[in-house]
Amino acid sequence: MIEILSTAPLSMVQDTGRVGFYRDGVGRCGAMDTISLALGNLLLANDRNAAAIEVPILPFSVRFSKDVDIAVMGADCATRLGDLELPPDWAIRAQAGEVLTLSAPRSGCRAYLCVGGGIDVPEVLGSRSTQLRGEFGGLDGRMLRKGDQLSAGRGETRLPPAGMGVGPALAALPLGEGGAVHVRVLPASEYGLFTVESHAALWESDWTVTPQSNRSGYRLSGSQLRMESPVELRSHGVVPGVIQVPAGGAPIIQLADAATMGGYPKIGTVIEADLWRLGQARPGDMLRFVQASYDDSLLALDQVETYLRSVEAMATRLRGAAAGWIR
C-alpha cells in the first residue's frame, strides 16, 4: 500500500492512455511523458502500459506500508528514499515504512513514480488513466490528495541491491541544440491558408510556453500567425500534437487531455515520437518547431522503439545478474 503524505494539485494516476474512443467523445488522457513512464516500467519488468503516479508539481511524498520495487523517472528532481539520496531515473527496492520525497526539479516538469506491478486501480474503457473532465479512471476520476492510499500490483523485480537506472532520454534521443525544446512538426490541413510570413515565423521563431498551459494544451507566445483571409471551419476531430491557431494568432498545442473536436485552423502537428519532449516543458520554456516529413515521423517512432528495446534488454541482463548474486 502507498500512502500519499503530501502533494500539490494535479498529481494523478496515468498509464499510456485510452485508445479507440474518440468517436464517442472520450479523449486519450495518459502520461504526458510516455517515454519516462515506459522506462520506469521496463526497469521494473512491468508492462510498458502499467499505471504510475504522474507528479507535475513538487514537493511530493509517499510512505510505503510494505516492501515494493519503485522507479522515479522524468524530471530531474531531488529524490530521497528515507535517508538515501537517489540518482535521477533510478529504480530501487523500498522497504516497508520508508518515505519517498521528491523536491523541486532542477530540470524538466513531470516526475513519474512507477511501482512493481503498476498502480492497481480499476480499468475503465481499457485504461487506468485519470480523465478529469469525465471524472472517471485513476482513483475515483480525480487528482490525488493527502491521505489517499493506493495499492500496487504484484511484482517481484529482483533489482540489484543498490538499484539501477538509465541515462536521460534526451541524451539517447537528442534533437536540436541550445536551450530550446525542439520538436518535429508536420504541416497540417490548413497550413497553406496561412501567410508566407506566418510560415517563416512558425519554423524560425522561438515560442514560449505560457502560464496558461496545462495537460489539455500549451498556449504559446511569440509571433502572431495570420491567415491570408479569415475562414470558418466546422468542428472536426483533433488529436494530441495538433497545433491550432485561434483568431488572435497565438498557437495552442493540443496535448494529452485535449478535447476530441475543435474548429480552429490547424497549421501543424507535433509528431507522435516527440510529444514526450513537450511533457517535460515548463511555463517559460522555449520551443522550436522543426519541419518534418511523414517518413521522418515514422523513422522517429522506430528510433524510440529501438531505444526502449535496448533499455529493456539492459534491464533484463542486470536483473538476471542480481538474481544470481542474491542466490
Backbone hydrogen bonds, N-H to C=O, Kabsch-Sander energy under -0.5 kcal/mol:
donor,donor_aa,acceptor,acceptor_aa,energy
2,I,150,L,-3.2
3,E,63,R,-2.8
4,I,148,D,-2.9
5,L,3,E,-0.6
5,L,61,S,-2.2
6,S,61,S,-1.7
8,A,57,I,-0.7
8,A,59,P,-0.5
11,S,8,A,-0.9
12,M,54,E,-1.8
14,Q,52,A,-2.5
18,R,28,R,-3.1
19,V,17,G,-0.5
24,D,21,F,-1.0
25,G,22,Y,-2.1
26,V,21,F,-2.3
27,G,25,G,-0.6
29,C,256,A,-2.0
31,A,15,D,-2.8
34,T,32,M,-0.6
37,L,33,D,-1.7
38,A,34,T,-2.4
39,L,35,I,-2.7
40,G,36,S,-2.3
41,N,37,L,-2.1
42,L,38,A,-2.5
43,L,39,L,-2.3
44,L,40,G,-1.3
45,A,42,L,-1.2
46,N,41,N,-3.0
50,A,47,D,-2.1
52,A,14,Q,-2.6
53,I,113,L,-2.1
54,E,12,M,-3.1
54,E,52,A,-0.6
55,V,53,I,-0.5
55,V,111,A,-3.3
60,F,102,L,-2.0
61,S,6,S,-2.4
62,V,100,L,-2.1
63,R,3,E,-2.2
64,F,98,E,-2.2
65,S,1,M,-2.7
68,V,94,A,-2.4
70,I,92,I,-2.8
71,A,114,C,-2.3
72,V,90,W,-2.2
73,M,71,A,-0.6
73,M,112,Y,-2.4
75,A,110,R,-2.5
76,D,107,S,-1.8
77,C,75,A,-1.8
78,A,104,A,-0.9
79,T,86,L,-0.6
80,R,101,T,-2.4
81,L,84,L,-3.0
82,G,80,R,-0.6
82,G,99,V,-2.9
84,L,81,L,-2.1
86,L,79,T,-2.8
90,W,72,V,-1.3
91,A,164,M,-3.5
92,I,70,I,-2.4
94,A,68,V,-3.2
94,A,92,I,-0.5
97,G,64,F,-4.3
98,E,95,Q,-2.2
100,L,62,V,-2.6
101,T,80,R,-2.8
102,L,60,F,-3.3
103,S,78,A,-2.7
106,R,76,D,-3.8
107,S,76,D,-0.7
111,A,55,V,-2.6
112,Y,73,M,-2.2
113,L,53,I,-2.4
114,C,71,A,-3.0
114,C,112,Y,-0.8
116,G,69,D,-2.7
118,G,115,V,-2.5
119,I,51,A,-2.5
120,D,151,S,-3.4
121,V,119,I,-1.2
124,V,127,S,-3.1
127,S,124,V,-0.9
130,T,13,V,-1.6
131,Q,136,F,-3.1
132,L,130,T,-0.7
135,E,131,Q,-1.3
136,F,131,Q,-1.6
138,G,128,R,-0.9
139,L,142,R,-0.5
140,D,138,G,-1.0
141,G,137,G,-2.4
142,R,139,L,-1.4
144,L,11,S,-3.3
147,G,4,I,-3.1
148,D,145,R,-2.2
150,L,2,I,-2.7
151,S,120,D,-0.5
153,G,118,G,-3.4
157,T,155,G,-0.6
163,G,160,P,-2.2
164,M,91,A,-2.1
166,V,89,D,-1.7
171,A,168,P,-0.8
172,A,168,P,-1.3
173,L,169,A,-2.5
181,V,286,M,-3.3
182,H,175,L,-0.5
182,H,180,A,-0.7
183,V,288,R,-2.2
185,V,290,V,-2.8
186,L,269,T,-2.7
188,A,267,I,-1.3
190,E,266,K,-1.3
191,Y,188,A,-1.9
193,L,190,E,-1.7
194,F,191,Y,-1.6
195,T,226,R,-2.5
199,H,195,T,-2.0
200,A,196,V,-2.2
201,A,197,E,-2.3
202,L,198,S,-2.5
203,W,199,H,-1.5
204,E,200,A,-2.2
205,S,201,A,-2.1
207,W,287,L,-2.4
208,T,221,S,-2.6
209,V,285,D,-2.5
210,T,208,T,-0.5
210,T,219,R,-2.7
213,S,211,P,-0.8
214,N,217,G,-2.3
218,Y,253,I,-2.0
219,R,217,G,-0.6
220,L,251,P,-2.4
221,S,208,T,-2.1
225,L,223,S,-0.5
225,L,249,G,-2.6
226,R,224,Q,-0.5
228,E,193,L,-3.0
236,H,262,G,-2.7
238,V,260,T,-1.9
241,G,254,Q,-3.6
242,V,239,V,-2.0
243,I,268,G,-3.3
244,Q,242,V,-0.7
244,Q,252,I,-2.6
245,V,265,P,-2.3
249,G,246,P,-1.9
252,I,244,Q,-2.5
253,I,218,Y,-2.5
254,Q,242,V,-3.0
254,Q,252,I,-0.7
255,L,216,S,-2.6
257,D,215,R,-2.4
258,A,255,L,-2.4
262,G,236,H,-2.3
267,I,243,I,-2.1
267,I,265,P,-0.5
268,G,243,I,-1.0
269,T,186,L,-1.9
270,V,241,G,-3.0
271,I,184,R,-2.3
274,D,271,I,-1.8
275,L,272,E,-1.1
277,R,274,D,-1.0
278,L,274,D,-0.9
279,G,275,L,-1.4
280,Q,276,W,-0.6
280,Q,277,R,-0.9
281,A,278,L,-1.9
284,G,209,V,-3.5
285,D,282,R,-2.5
287,L,207,W,-3.4
288,R,181,V,-2.3
289,F,202,L,-0.5
290,V,183,V,-2.6
291,Q,289,F,-0.5
292,A,185,V,-2.6
297,S,293,S,-1.9
298,L,294,Y,-1.8
299,L,295,D,-2.4
300,A,296,D,-2.4
301,L,297,S,-1.7
302,D,298,L,-1.9
303,Q,299,L,-2.2
304,V,300,A,-2.1
305,E,301,L,-2.3
306,T,302,D,-2.6
307,Y,303,Q,-2.2
308,L,304,V,-2.5
309,R,305,E,-2.4
310,S,306,T,-1.9
311,V,307,Y,-2.1
312,E,308,L,-2.5
313,A,309,R,-2.3
314,M,310,S,-2.2
315,A,311,V,-2.9
316,T,312,E,-2.3
317,R,313,A,-2.1
318,L,314,M,-2.3
319,R,315,A,-2.5
320,G,316,T,-2.2
321,A,317,R,-2.3
322,A,318,L,-2.5
323,A,319,R,-2.3
324,G,320,G,-1.5
325,W,321,A,-2.2
326,I,322,A,-2.6
327,R,323,A,-1.8
